[in-house]
């Protein structure tokens, strides 16, 4: 299950990676072959040219980042609009498979259905119907990044699990 190519958005030196099965359905992202920080205006471009699903994903991601590293932002909305998935922010949203060779990285799989498709060669410990972990690989399976599935209460649980690593 080792992949050396990282594809997605965010800080190339990320410490926390969240993995999604699907990419934004925009030609340049479907063809993307590397990890790149979002540039100014790029988030707005993605949101303007995709479904409301991507707005929910980015909002949940911003809430997570804000809860862990607010980076001098007063709200998660400000973090989303000014810093989300930019360079030097320690986070990445990846469409490639997890690479567990960097022991300092925390890996979060968005959705148990996607996690099942990844068919990990190691055991997961289910803490609840919504969360599973593997301590050795610093892996968390979390609810899909959507308001109904990753409610504020579940987001708080996810933050606690991340901080537990």
MISE-785325 format. One record per atom (N, C-alpha, C): x, y, z. Coordinates in steps of 0.1 Angstrom, whole numbers, padded with zeros to 4 digits, always signed. Atoms other than C-alpha are relative to their C-alpha. Layout:
% residues N
XYZ;...
//
This chain:
% residues 165
+0008-0012+0000;+0000+0000+0000;+0009+0012+0000;-0009-0011+0000;+0030+0023-0005;-0001+0008-0013;+0001-0008+0011;+0026+0052-0028;+0010+0012+0002;-0010-0011-0002;+0054+0078-0034;-0005+0013-0006;+0006-0012+0006;+0034+0102-0055;-0011+0005+0008;+0010-0006-0008;+0013+0126-0035;-0008+0009-0010;+0008-0008+0009;-0016+0142-0055;-0011+0007+0008;+0010-0007-0008;-0038+0169-0040;+0004+0014+0002;-0002-0014-0004;-0038+0203-0024;+0006+0001+0014;-0005-0003-0013;-0018+0217+0005;+0015+0002+0001;-0014-0003-0003;+0015+0221+0021;+0009-0013-0003;-0008+0012+0003;+0042+0198+0006;+0007-0006+0012;-0007+0005-0012;+0057+0194+0041;-0011-0003+0011;+0011+0002-0009;+0023+0185+0056;+0003-0010+0012;-0001+0009-0011;+0020+0168+0090;-0013-0008+0002;+0013+0007-0001;-0017+0159+0087;-0006-0001-0014;+0006+0002+0013;-0032+0144+0055;-0014-0006+0001;+0013+0005+0001;-0068+0139+0048;-0002-0005-0014;+0001+0007+0013;-0076+0114+0020;-0014-0001-0005;+0013+0000+0006;-0105+0117-0004;+0001-0009-0012;+0000+0009+0011;-0115+0092-0030;-0001+0007-0013;+0003-0007+0012;-0127+0117-0056;+0006+0014+0000;-0006-0013+0002;-0112+0149-0070;-0011+0009-0005;+0010-0010+0006;-0131+0181-0079;-0001-0003-0015;+0002+0003+0015;-0146+0174-0114;+0003+0012-0009;-0005-0011+0008;-0126+0201-0131;+0012-0006-0007;-0010+0006+0009;-0103+0191-0160;+0014+0000+0006;-0014-0001-0005;-0071+0204-0145;+0003-0007+0013;-0002+0008-0013;-0077+0187-0111;-0001-0015-0003;+0001+0014+0004;-0087+0154-0128;+0014-0005-0006;-0013+0003+0006;-0053+0155-0146;+0012+0003+0009;-0011-0003-0009;-0033+0167-0116;+0009-0012+0004;-0009+0011-0003;-0002+0146-0109;+0009+0003+0012;-0008-0003-0011;+0013+0163-0078;-0007+0007+0011;+0005-0008-0011;+0007+0180-0045;+0004+0014-0002;-0003-0014+0002;+0004+0217-0049;-0009+0008+0010;+0008-0009-0009;-0007+0245-0024;-0010+0007-0008;+0010-0008+0006;-0039+0263-0032;+0005+0014-0002;-0004-0014+0002;-0032+0297-0047;-0011+0009+0003;+0011-0010-0003;-0051+0329-0040;-0011-0001-0011;+0011+0001+0009;-0085+0326-0056;-0004-0014-0005;+0002+0014+0005;-0082+0289-0064;-0012-0007+0007;+0011+0006-0008;-0106+0278-0036;-0013+0006-0006;+0012-0005+0005;-0132+0302-0049;-0003-0005-0014;+0002+0006+0014;-0127+0289-0085;-0006-0014+0001;+0005+0014-0002;-0132+0253-0073;-0015+0001+0005;+0014-0001-0006;-0164+0263-0053;-0009+0005-0011;+0009-0005+0010;-0178+0282-0082;-0003-0009-0012;+0001+0009+0012;-0173+0254-0107;-0002-0015+0004;+0003+0014-0004;-0183+0223-0086;-0013+0001+0008;+0012+0001-0008;-0212+0211-0065;+0001+0005+0014;+0000-0004-0014;-0222+0221-0030;+0008-0010+0009;-0007+0010-0007;-0205+0188-0019;+0014+0006+0003;-0013-0005-0002;-0171+0205-0024;+0000+0012+0010;+0001-0010-0010;-0182+0235-0003;+0000-0006+0014;+0001+0007-0013;-0191+0211+0025;+0014-0005+0004;-0013+0006-0003;-0157+0193+0022;+0010+0011+0005;-0010-0010-0003;-0137+0225+0023;-0004+0007+0013;+0004-0006-0013;-0158+0240+0052;+0004-0010+0011;-0004+0010-0011;-0153+0208+0073;+0015+0000+0001;-0015+0000-0001;-0116+0208+0064;+0005+0013+0007;-0004-0013-0007;-0113+0245+0075;-0003-0001+0015;+0004+0002-0015;-0131+0237+0108;+0011-0009+0007;-0010+0009-0006;-0106+0209+0114;+0013+0007+0002;-0012-0007-0001;-0076+0230+0106;+0000+0011+0011;+0002-0011-0010;-0089+0259+0128;+0001-0006+0014;+0000+0007-0013;-0095+0235+0157;+0014-0004+0005;-0013+0004-0003;-0059+0223+0155;+0011+0011+0000;-0010-0011+0001;-0039+0253+0143;-0007+0012-0006;+0008-0012+0005;-0059+0286+0141;+0009+0010-0008;-0009-0009+0007;-0028+0304+0127;-0004+0014-0001;+0003-0014-0002;-0038+0338+0140;-0013+0004-0007;+0013-0004+0005;-0073+0336+0124;-0010+0000+0011;+0010-0001-0011;-0103+0346+0145;-0011-0010-0002;+0011+0009+0003;-0127+0322+0127;+0005-0010-0010;-0003+0010+0010;-0126+0290+0107;-0003+0006-0014;+0003-0006+0013;-0142+0310+0078;+0012+0008-0005;-0012-0008+0004;-0112+0334+0078;+0011-0009-0004;-0011+0010+0004;-0088+0305+0078;-0003-0006-0014;+0004+0006+0013;-0107+0289+0049;+0003+0010-0011;-0001-0009+0011;-0107+0321+0029;+0014+0006-0002;-0013-0006+0001;-0071+0331+0035;+0012-0009+0000;-0012+0009-0002;-0049+0301+0044;-0002-0014-0004;+0002+0014+0002;-0066+0268+0037;+0008-0006-0011;-0008+0008+0009;-0043+0243+0021;+0010+0007-0008;-0011-0007+0006;-0016+0268+0014;+0013-0005+0006;-0013+0004-0004;+0021+0264+0019;+0002+0004+0015;-0004-0002-0014;+0035+0262+0054;-0012-0001+0010;+0011+0002-0009;+0001+0252+0070;-0001-0014+0006;+0000+0013-0006;+0009+0216+0078;-0011-0010-0004;+0011+0009+0004;-0022+0201+0061;+0000-0002-0015;+0002+0004+0014;-0029+0183+0028;-0013-0007-0001;+0012+0007+0004;-0060+0171+0011;+0005-0008-0012;-0006+0009+0010;-0049+0141-0009;-0010-0009-0007;+0008+0009+0008;-0064+0120-0037;+0008-0012-0003;-0008+0011+0002;-0035+0096-0038;-0002-0009+0013;+0001+0010-0011;-0033+0065-0015;+0010+0004+0011;-0009-0004-0011;-0017+0069+0019;+0014-0007-0001;-0014+0005+0000;+0021+0065+0022;+0004+0000+0015;-0003+0001-0014;+0029+0053+0057;+0015+0000+0004;-0015+0001-0003;+0067+0056+0054;+0005+0012+0008;-0004-0011-0008;+0068+0090+0071;-0007-0001+0014;+0007+0004-0012;+0061+0081+0107;-0006+0012+0008;+0005-0012-0007;+0054+0117+0118;-0013+0005-0005;+0013-0004+0006;+0024+0121+0095;-0012-0007+0006;+0013+0005-0004;-0011+0117+0107;-0009-0002-0012;+0008+0003+0012;-0034+0101+0081;-0015-0001+0004;+0015+0001-0002;-0072+0106+0080;-0007-0004-0013;+0008+0005+0012;-0094+0087+0056;-0014+0006+0002;+0013-0006+0000;-0126+0106+0048;-0010-0010-0004;+0010+0009+0003;-0153+0080+0050;+0004-0015+0001;-0004+0014-0002;-0154+0043+0060;-0002-0008-0013;+0002+0007+0013;-0166+0033+0025;+0013+0001-0008;-0013-0002+0007;-0134+0047+0010;+0011-0008+0007;-0010+0007-0008;-0113+0032+0038;-0001-0015-0003;+0002+0014+0003;-0128-0003+0030;+0006-0003-0014;-0005+0002+0014;-0118+0002-0007;+0015-0001+0000;-0014-0001-0001;-0082+0009+0004;+0006-0013+0004;-0004+0013-0004;-0080-0026+0019;+0014+0000+0006;-0013-0001-0007;-0052-0019+0044;+0005-0014+0004;-0006+0013-0004;-0028-0048+0051;+0002-0001+0015;-0001+0000-0015;-0032-0041+0089;-0014+0002+0006;+0013-0001-0007;-0060-0041+0115;-0003+0014+0003;+0005-0013-0005;-0081-0011+0124;-0008-0004+0013;+0008+0001-0013;-0096-0007+0159;-0011+0010-0001;+0011-0009+0001;-0131+0006+0157;-0004+0005+0014;+0003-0006-0012;-0137+0030+0185;-0015+0003+0002;+0014-0003+0001;-0173+0037+0175;-0005-0004-0014;+0004+0003+0014;-0195+0032+0144;+0006+0011-0010;-0004-0011+0008;-0179+0065+0131;+0015+0001-0001;-0014-0002-0001;-0142+0062+0140;+0008-0013+0002;-0009+0011-0002;-0114+0037+0136;+0014+0005+0000;-0014-0005+0000;-0077+0040+0143;+0010-0012-0002;-0011+0009-0001;-0044+0022+0138;+0011+0008+0006;-0010-0008-0007;-0019+0036+0163;+0014-0001-0007;-0013+0002+0006;+0012+0022+0146;+0002+0009-0012;-0001-0008+0012;+0005+0040+0113;-0006+0014+0001;+0007-0013-0003;-0012+0070+0129;-0011+0003-0010;+0011-0001+0010;-0043+0064+0108;-0013+0001+0008;+0014-0001-0005;-0078+0075+0116;-0010-0001-0012;+0011+0001+0010;-0109+0065+0096;-0011+0009+0007;+0010-0010-0005;-0134+0094+0101;-0012+0000-0009;+0011-0002+0009;-0168+0102+0088;+0004+0009-0012;-0002-0008+0011;-0170+0117+0054;-0001+0015+0003;+0001-0014-0003;-0164+0154+0054;-0012+0007-0006;+0013-0005+0004;-0200+0165+0052;-0007+0004+0013;+0006-0004-0012;-0220+0184+0078;-0008-0010+0008;+0008+0010-0006;-0244+0155+0085;+0009-0011+0006;-0008+0011-0005;-0217+0129+0088;+0011+0004+0009;-0010-0006-0009;-0189+0150+0104;-0006+0012+0007;+0007-0010-0008;-0211+0169+0128;+0011+0007+0009;-0009-0007-0009;-0195+0194+0152;+0005-0009+0011;-0004+0010-0011;-0195+0167+0179;+0010-0010-0005;-0009+0010+0005;-0178+0142+0157;+0013+0007-0004;-0012-0007+0002;-0153+0169+0146;+0008+0002+0012;-0007-0001-0013;-0144+0174+0182;+0006-0013+0004;-0006+0013-0002;-0138+0137+0185;+0012-0002-0009;-0011+0001+0010;-0116+0138+0154;+0012+0008+0005;-0010-0008-0005;-0096+0166+0169;+0007-0006+0012;-0006+0007-0011;-0091+0147+0201;+0009-0012-0004;-0008+0011+0005;-0079+0116+0182;+0013+0005-0006;-0013-0005+0006;-0054+0137+0162;+0009+0004+0011;-0009-0004-0010;-0041+0153+0193;+0005-0011+0009;-0005+0011-0007;-0038+0119+0209;+0012-0007-0006;-0012+0005+0006;-0011+0110+0184;+0011+0008+0003;
//
